[in-house]
Amino acid sequence: MRTYTSSEGTQWGVTVVLPGASNAMIVFRHPDGGTSGRDRYNWILTHGPESRSVTGRLDPKKVLDALSDADVAQLHRRSMAVSRTDRPSTPRADAHVSQPVGEGG
């Protein structure tokens, strides 16, 4: 694992998961460690020899080692949340709630 400090001062753990033949997911692990709700992710695409083979797989360590600090910073700036944090516990006032078949009028 590698670390990255964002402009806000948060120190993220950086890992490579789900390597494919030509892509891999870069996961930024939030330091609270208690939940993945604050973790972020981004994808990278490669054009190496593995990308030409359907059975080829990128080596996560090599992918991580090949990323410069500027690459990691850019990936973080463009990253997305792993899970939604805006899940409402109750339906919105303008949400349409359908009636079960045979009920209502």
GUKEDO-546814 format. One record per residue: residue number from 1; residue in three letters; x, y, z of N, C-alpha, C, O in turn. Coordinates in pm, 1 decimal, decimal comma, m for minus. Layout:
N
NUM_ala_X_Y_Z_X_Y_Z_X_Y_Z_X_Y_Z
...
REM end
This chain:
105
1_met_84,9_m118,1_0,0_0,0_0,0_0,0_89,3_124,1_0,0_202,9_123,0_47,4
2_arg_33,4_228,4_m54,3_102,0_356,0_m65,4_14,6_460,4_3,2_m104,3_435,6_23,5
3_thr_68,3_574,0_38,7_m12,9_679,4_98,8_m14,1_802,7_9,1_78,4_827,6_m68,2
4_tyr_m121,2_877,7_22,4_m137,0_1002,9_m50,7_m201,1_1103,3_43,9_m301,3_1072,4_108,4
5_thr_m144,9_1222,7_52,7_m201,8_1328,2_136,1_m272,4_1428,7_46,0_m209,9_1492,0_m39,0
6_ser_m403,3_1442,7_65,4_m482,5_1533,9_m17,4_m458,8_1678,4_24,6_m395,6_1704,8_126,9
7_ser_m509,6_1770,8_m54,7_m490,6_1913,5_m26,3_m556,7_1954,5_105,5_m519,1_2055,7_164,6
8_glu_m655,5_1876,1_152,0_m720,8_1905,0_280,6_m642,6_1849,0_398,5_m678,0_1873,1_513,9
9_gly_m535,3_1773,5_369,6_m453,3_1717,2_476,1_m488,5_1575,0_514,2_m426,4_1519,1_604,6
10_thr_m587,0_1514,1_447,8_m624,9_1375,9_476,8_m522,0_1281,6_415,6_m485,7_1295,2_298,8
11_gln_m475,2_1185,6_495,6_m378,1_1089,1_446,6_m451,1_960,7_407,4_m497,9_886,1_493,4
12_trp_m460,2_936,2_278,5_m531,9_822,8_222,2_m437,4_706,3_198,0_m321,4_726,6_162,0
13_gly_m486,4_584,7_217,4_m414,0_466,1_175,7_m450,8_438,8_30,8_m568,3_446,3_m5,0
14_val_m354,4_407,7_m52,4_m379,5_384,8_m195,0_m347,9_239,2_m227,4_m237,3_191,7_m201,4
15_thr_m446,0_168,3_m284,5_m426,8_28,7_m323,2_m478,2_7,5_m464,9_m557,6_86,3_m516,3
16_val_m431,7_m99,6_m526,5_m478,3_m139,5_m659,2_m556,8_m269,0_m642,3_m506,7_m366,0_m585,4
17_val_m680,0_m269,8_m692,1_m764,8_m388,6_m683,9_m826,3_m415,4_m821,5_m821,4_m330,2_m910,3
18_leu_m882,9_m531,7_m837,5_m951,6_m573,4_m959,5_m869,4_m552,4_m1087,0_m918,0_m493,1_m1183,4
19_pro_m744,4_m601,2_m1087,4_m665,1_m583,4_m1208,7_m720,6_m666,8_m1322,6_m757,5_m782,9_m1304,4
20_gly_m725,8_m607,1_m1438,7_m766,7_m677,4_m1559,6_m650,2_m682,5_m1655,3_m535,6_m659,5_m1616,7
21_ala_m679,5_m712,5_m1780,1_m574,7_m717,0_m1881,3_m525,9_m577,0_m1916,3_m408,3_m557,9_m1947,1
22_ser_m616,8_m478,5_m1911,4_m577,0_m343,2_m1951,6_m621,6_m234,7_m1854,6_m601,3_m116,2_m1881,0
23_asn_m682,0_m273,8_m1742,6_m726,9_m172,4_m1647,2_m715,9_m224,4_m1504,3_m698,8_m344,0_m1480,5
24_ala_m726,0_m131,7_m1410,9_m725,1_m167,7_m1269,3_m794,1_m55,6_m1191,7_m792,8_60,6_m1232,6
25_met_m853,5_m93,0_m1080,2_m918,6_6,0_m994,6_m818,9_52,8_m889,7_m753,1_m27,6_m823,7
26_ile_m809,3_184,6_m875,9_m726,7_245,2_m772,1_m821,7_286,9_m661,3_m913,3_365,8_m684,5
27_val_m801,0_234,7_m540,8_m889,1_265,5_m427,8_m814,0_353,3_m328,7_m701,2_323,2_m289,8
28_phe_m877,9_461,3_m289,2_m825,5_552,2_m187,6_m899,3_521,2_m58,3_m1018,1_550,9_m45,7
29_arg_m829,8_461,7_37,6_m889,5_420,0_165,0_m883,8_535,6_265,1_m776,5_588,4_294,4
30_his_m1000,5_573,8_316,8_m1006,6_682,2_414,8_m941,1_635,9_544,5_m953,5_519,1_581,3
31_pro_m871,6_725,5_614,1_m797,3_684,6_734,6_m883,9_645,6_853,5_m831,8_586,4_948,0
32_asp_m1013,9_675,9_853,6_m1094,4_639,4_971,1_m1102,9_488,3_987,0_m1121,6_438,7_1098,1
33_gly_m1089,4_414,1_876,4_m1082,1_268,9_883,5_m1207,8_199,7_931,8_m1219,5_78,0_917,4
34_gly_m1300,9_271,9_987,8_m1420,9_210,0_1042,3_m1525,1_176,2_937,9_m1611,5_91,9_961,8
35_thr_m1518,6_239,7_824,3_m1618,6_217,4_721,3_m1560,2_247,7_584,8_m1465,8_325,6_572,1
36_ser_m1616,4_186,2_484,5_m1572,3_217,0_348,2_m1654,7_330,5_290,2_m1637,3_366,5_173,8
37_gly_m1743,3_386,7_369,4_m1831,6_493,0_322,3_m1759,4_617,5_275,0_m1815,2_695,1_197,5
38_arg_m1638,4_638,1_319,2_m1562,2_755,5_276,7_m1452,7_720,8_176,6_m1383,4_809,6_126,9
39_asp_m1436,7_592,6_147,0_m1337,3_551,9_48,8_m1375,8_603,9_m89,2_m1493,1_629,1_m117,0
40_arg_m1276,2_619,6_m174,6_m1297,5_670,3_m310,2_m1226,0_578,4_m408,1_m1137,6_502,2_m368,9
41_tyr_m1264,0_585,2_m535,6_m1197,9_501,8_m635,5_m1189,9_571,2_m770,4_m1260,7_668,4_m796,9
42_asn_m1102,4_519,0_m854,5_m1088,1_563,1_m992,0_m1029,6_445,8_m1070,3_m975,0_352,9_m1010,8
43_trp_m1040,4_449,2_m1201,1_m987,1_344,4_m1287,1_m869,7_397,6_m1367,1_m866,5_514,9_m1404,4
44_ile_m774,0_311,1_m1393,1_m666,8_346,2_m1486,0_m671,1_247,0_m1602,0_m709,2_131,2_m1584,7
45_leu_m632,3_293,0_m1718,1_m621,8_209,1_m1837,0_m475,8_203,8_m1878,6_m405,1_304,3_m1871,2
46_thr_m430,7_87,9_m1922,0_m292,8_73,2_m1967,2_m291,1_23,8_m2111,6_m391,4_m25,0_m2163,7
47_his_m176,8_37,6_m2173,5_m160,9_m7,0_m2312,0_m41,6_m101,4_m2324,3_18,0_m113,5_m2431,3
48_gly_m7,7_m167,1_m2215,6_106,5_m258,5_m2215,4_74,1_m389,8_m2283,7_m36,2_m407,6_m2335,3
49_pro_170,1_m482,9_m2284,7_149,4_m611,2_m2351,8_32,0_m691,9_m2294,8_m32,6_m767,1_m2367,9
50_glu_4,2_m676,8_m2165,0_m107,0_m750,0_m2104,7_m240,6_m712,5_m2168,0_m332,3_m794,5_m2173,8
51_ser_m251,3_m588,7_m2215,5_m378,9_m541,2_m2269,4_m415,6_m610,9_m2399,5_m530,3_m602,8_m2443,5
52_arg_m321,1_m678,5_m2460,9_m348,1_m749,0_m2586,4_m384,4_m895,7_m2563,2_m408,7_m969,2_m2658,9
53_ser_m388,2_m937,9_m2439,7_m416,4_m1077,6_m2407,3_m537,3_m1085,8_m2315,0_m540,3_m1023,4_m2208,9
54_val_m637,0_m1163,9_m2356,9_m757,6_m1176,3_m2273,1_m729,1_m1249,6_m2143,1_m806,0_m1237,7_m2047,7
55_thr_m621,0_m1324,4_m2137,6_m585,9_m1394,6_m2013,6_m480,7_m1320,2_m1932,0_m448,0_m1361,8_m1820,8
56_gly_m427,8_m1211,1_m1985,8_m326,7_m1133,3_m1914,9_m387,2_m1056,9_m1798,1_m504,2_m1018,9_m1801,8
57_arg_m308,3_m1034,9_m1695,7_m352,3_m957,9_m1579,8_m240,0_m865,0_m1537,6_m123,0_m903,0_m1535,3
58_leu_m277,8_m742,9_m1504,5_m180,4_m646,8_m1453,6_m136,7_m687,9_m1313,2_m215,7_m743,1_m1236,7
59_asp_m14,3_m661,7_m1281,0_37,7_m686,7_m1147,4_8,6_m562,6_m1062,2_61,2_m455,3_m1091,8
60_pro_m73,9_m574,3_m957,0_m110,6_m457,5_m876,0_10,3_m380,0_m821,9_8,8_m257,0_m819,7
61_lys_114,1_m451,2_m778,6_232,7_m382,1_m725,3_301,6_m301,2_m834,5_342,4_m187,6_m810,7
62_lys_314,8_m357,8_m952,7_378,4_m285,9_m1063,9_296,3_m163,6_m1104,3_351,9_m58,5_m1136,1
63_val_163,7_m177,9_m1102,8_77,0_m64,7_m1136,3_99,1_47,9_m1036,1_118,4_163,2_m1074,7
64_leu_96,1_14,6_m908,5_113,7_114,6_m803,4_251,8_179,8_m810,8_264,8_301,3_m795,7
65_asp_354,9_97,9_m834,3_490,9_150,5_m843,9_509,0_242,0_m965,3_590,7_334,0_m961,7
66_ala_434,0_217,6_m1071,5_448,1_296,7_m1193,8_378,8_433,0_m1185,1_406,3_521,4_m1266,3
67_leu_289,8_450,7_m1088,2_217,9_577,4_m1074,9_305,4_681,9_m1006,4_358,0_658,5_m897,6
68_ser_320,1_795,8_m1070,3_394,6_906,0_m1007,8_304,6_973,1_m903,6_184,1_948,3_m899,1
69_asp_364,0_1057,6_m820,9_284,3_1132,9_m723,1_180,5_1219,1_m794,2_67,9_1232,7_m746,4
70_ala_217,6_1277,2_m908,1_123,7_1359,8_m985,6_9,3_1274,6_m1040,5_m105,2_1319,7_m1044,0
71_asp_39,3_1151,8_m1083,3_m65,7_1060,8_m1131,4_m165,1_1030,1_m1020,0_m286,3_1035,3_m1040,8
72_val_m113,3_998,2_m902,1_m200,2_965,0_m787,8_m285,6_1085,7_m750,1_m404,5_1070,9_m722,1
73_ala_m226,7_1204,1_m749,2_m302,2_1325,6_m716,2_m414,5_1348,2_m816,8_m526,1_1382,6_m778,0
74_gln_m386,3_1329,4_m945,2_m489,3_1348,1_m1047,3_m599,1_1242,2_m1034,9_m717,4_1273,8_m1047,8
75_leu_m560,9_1118,4_m1010,4_m660,4_1012,9_m990,9_m750,6_1044,5_m871,8_m871,6_1022,4_m877,2
76_his_m691,0_1096,3_m764,0_m770,7_1130,8_m646,9_m865,9_1246,7_m676,8_m982,5_1242,2_m637,6
77_arg_m818,6_1348,6_m744,6_m904,3_1463,7_m777,2_m1024,9_1421,7_m859,8_m1132,4_1480,2_m847,1
78_arg_m1007,8_1321,5_m943,8_m1115,5_1275,8_m1031,9_m1187,2_1151,6_m978,6_m1266,9_1090,8_m1050,0
79_ser_m1159,6_1114,1_m854,8_m1216,5_991,1_m799,5_m1363,0_1008,3_m760,4_m1414,0_1119,8_m749,1
80_met_m1428,5_894,9_m740,1_m1569,8_890,3_m703,0_m1584,1_815,7_m570,9_m1500,5_732,7_m535,3
81_ala_m1690,9_846,4_m499,6_m1717,3_777,3_m373,5_m1749,2_630,5_m399,9_m1817,2_597,3_m496,9
82_val_m1699,4_542,8_m312,6_m1728,1_400,2_m325,2_m1875,2_373,2_m298,5_m1936,4_290,8_m366,5
83_ser_m1932,4_441,2_m200,8_m2074,2_421,6_m170,2_m2143,6_556,7_m159,2_m2081,9_658,3_m127,2
84_arg_m2272,0_554,8_m186,3_m2349,6_678,4_m179,2_m2365,9_722,7_m34,7_m2389,6_640,5_53,9
85_thr_m2353,4_851,3_m11,3_m2374,4_905,2_122,9_m2505,6_981,6_130,6_m2541,9_1031,1_237,3
86_asp_m2577,9_992,0_18,4_m2701,1_1070,2_16,0_m2826,4_983,2_15,8_m2931,6_1025,8_m31,8
87_arg_m2815,6_862,9_68,3_m2931,5_773,3_71,7_m3034,3_826,1_171,2_m3009,9_825,8_291,9
88_pro_m3147,9_870,8_121,6_m3249,8_919,0_215,1_m3316,2_802,2_287,7_m3338,4_696,3_229,0
89_ser_m3347,3_822,1_414,5_m3413,7_716,1_491,1_m3564,2_716,5_466,1_m3631,5_616,1_489,1
90_thr_m3615,8_827,3_420,0_m3757,7_835,2_385,2_m3768,5_885,0_241,9_m3680,9_957,5_194,8
91_pro_m3876,2_846,6_171,3_m3890,6_892,4_33,6_m3902,0_1044,0_26,3_m3953,4_1108,7_117,6
92_arg_m3853,3_1098,7_m83,4_m3866,9_1241,9_m106,3_m4014,6_1276,5_m122,1_m4095,4_1190,9_m158,2
93_ala_m4049,3_1400,5_m95,4_m4188,8_1444,1_m104,9_m4242,2_1431,5_m247,4_m4361,7_1408,8_m266,3
94_asp_m4155,9_1445,9_m347,5_m4201,8_1437,9_m485,7_m4185,3_1298,0_m546,1_m4205,9_1279,7_m666,1
95_ala_m4148,2_1199,4_m463,6_m4130,6_1063,8_m514,5_m4265,9_998,2_m536,0_m4357,9_1014,9_m455,8
96_his_m4277,0_923,8_m644,9_m4400,2_852,2_m675,7_m4394,4_715,9_m609,3_m4300,4_639,8_m632,2
97_val_m4493,8_684,0_m527,1_m4501,9_553,8_m462,1_m4616,3_478,4_m528,6_m4732,0_519,9_m521,5
98_ser_m4582,7_367,5_m593,0_m4686,8_293,0_m664,4_m4764,0_205,1_m567,9_m4711,6_158,8_m466,7
99_gln_m4887,6_184,0_m601,5_m4976,3_98,5_m523,7_m4957,0_m45,8_m565,8_m4938,7_m71,2_m684,8
100_pro_m4960,3_m142,5_m473,3_m4954,8_m282,6_m512,2_m5076,4_m316,7_m598,3_m5182,7_m256,8_m582,0
101_val_m5061,2_m411,4_m688,6_m5169,7_m452,3_m776,7_m5288,7_m498,1_m693,2_m5273,4_m575,5_m598,6
102_gly_m5409,1_m448,7_m729,6_m5531,4_m487,8_m660,6_m5567,5_m401,2_m542,5_m5671,8_m422,4_m480,7
103_glu_m5483,2_m302,9_m508,8_m5513,6_m213,7_m396,4_m5533,8_m73,4_m448,3_m5489,8_m39,7_m558,2
104_gly_m5597,9_5,1_m372,3_m5617,5_146,3_m409,4_m5733,9_161,9_m504,8_m5807,3_66,7_m531,6
105_gly_m5749,7_279,3_m554,3_m5866,6_296,0_m639,0_m5843,0_376,2_m752,2_m5933,8_398,4_m832,3
REM end
